[in-house]
Amino acid sequence: MALEDIPGSVASDDNLKIIAGPASAFPSFPDVTLAEAKASAVKAITYSLTETGFQWTMTQESVPDPRLTLAQVLSQPGRKTYGLTLQYVWGADDDVADVLFVEGEEYVIGARFAVPNETDITAVDKFDWIKVRAGAKGKDAPTANGKWTKTQIFYPTGQVVEDQVLGS
């Protein structure tokens, strides 16, 4: 009996980089370039986020496709809905996310997965990108032995791009 190959895996700890900047810093979106990803207006926000503070979601509707006399109801894939909610620390003099995100403004947020966070961004990196409008910030309830956090919902305003290699 042949055994199934066991693929390798990459730990998520320290192998994620999330960057964000005003939409104006990404004039070629959705074809983001290396220069845009490294622009001074673009900030690394990975370590501003709480351990559950990066909720990038996608749901897809099902379109029913019933047929005359067919006992089974067929279906087709429908529209996709993307969502992004961030929870980040705040209150320190060196806040990053809390200072960056202003309600009503547009941003581009990118995520590079399975590459060490400290690895410099290069033209061969793959990112997922989403263009969003920032919603209201909400101060989260204090917790014993915790940190101050805020939660902010972002609303997609443009195309979502997955596994895009940066342009030069």
URLIN-V9168 format. One record per backbone hydrogen bond with DSSP energy under -0.5 kcal/mol. NH is the residue of the N-H (numbers start at 1). CO is the residue of the C=O. E is the energy in kcal/mol with one decimal. If there is no record, write none. Layout:
nh,co,e
NH,CO,E
NH,CO,E
This chain:
nh,co,e
7,5,-0.7
15,12,-2.0
17,112,-2.1
19,110,-2.4
20,43,-2.3
21,108,-1.8
23,106,-2.1
25,22,-2.4
26,23,-1.9
29,26,-1.9
31,28,-2.5
32,30,-1.4
34,167,-2.9
37,33,-2.3
38,34,-1.5
39,36,-1.3
42,39,-1.6
43,20,-3.2
45,18,-2.9
45,43,-0.5
46,18,-0.9
48,45,-1.6
49,45,-0.9
49,46,-1.0
50,87,-2.2
53,50,-1.7
55,53,-0.6
55,85,-2.5
56,54,-0.7
57,55,-0.7
57,83,-2.5
59,81,-2.3
61,79,-2.7
63,76,-3.1
64,62,-0.7
65,74,-3.3
70,67,-1.3
71,69,-0.5
74,65,-0.8
74,72,-0.7
76,63,-2.2
78,61,-3.0
81,59,-3.0
83,57,-2.1
84,154,-1.0
85,55,-1.6
86,152,-2.7
87,53,-1.6
88,150,-2.3
89,48,-2.6
90,148,-1.5
95,92,-1.3
100,96,-2.2
101,97,-2.5
102,100,-0.5
104,134,-3.2
105,102,-2.1
107,132,-2.9
108,21,-2.5
109,130,-2.6
110,19,-2.8
111,128,-2.2
112,17,-2.9
113,111,-0.5
114,15,-1.6
117,14,-2.8
119,116,-1.6
125,122,-1.6
127,164,-2.3
128,111,-2.1
129,161,-3.0
130,109,-2.0
131,159,-0.6
132,107,-2.9
132,130,-0.5
133,155,-2.2
134,105,-2.7
135,153,-2.5
138,151,-2.3
140,149,-2.6
146,143,-1.6
150,88,-2.5
151,138,-2.5
152,86,-2.9
153,136,-0.7
154,84,-3.0
155,133,-2.9
156,154,-0.5
157,131,-2.7
158,131,-1.2
161,129,-2.4
164,127,-2.9
165,163,-0.5
166,125,-1.8
167,32,-2.2
